[in-house]
Amino acid sequence: MGARVSWALAHALRDRRLPLPGKLYVSSSTAPVLTEKVRGWNESDGELIRDMRELGGTPPQVLDDEDLLMALLPILRADLTVLASHPYRPSIPLDVPVHAFAGRDDCEASPELMAPWCAETGAGFGMDVVDTGHFLDDTGLRRVIDVITGDLGRPGTRSCRGRLG
């Protein structure tokens, strides 16, 4: 969800002529132009829990604690509902480079489903494919950190562009 929120925020900043990020980093999220089905948002609790188990990323202690799980489900369902119901409105691509991170074995946002993020920018696109599923493991997280810190360490790299006012 973070990828879509940051993408929408970048568009809102541009529309308001506010400073844009120097780069947009997205992970484990299909490109906005795709109309992939979002699992779980309008399914029963049992089906949502099954989806959580299949995706991984939720600690077994959470899945085994019924009270905690029941407290978590409405929050997760709300997030998934936003993803499923927020309409894609084609727009002028951002003038912000986009770098995507895709899990090679991600059944929700495979590298093929993340590649169309390239259409969301007119300023350059890159993608790293890491050996993981939907949730990045330590190796995948290390790659994200290395790419971002490498970008921040480049001469002339700024954290935002544009002017206020």
Helices and strands as residue ranges (DSSP letters): H 2-15, E 20-21, E 24-27, H 45-55, H 60-64, H 66-85, E 98-103, H 111-114, G 115-120, E 125-130, H 138-152, E 160-161
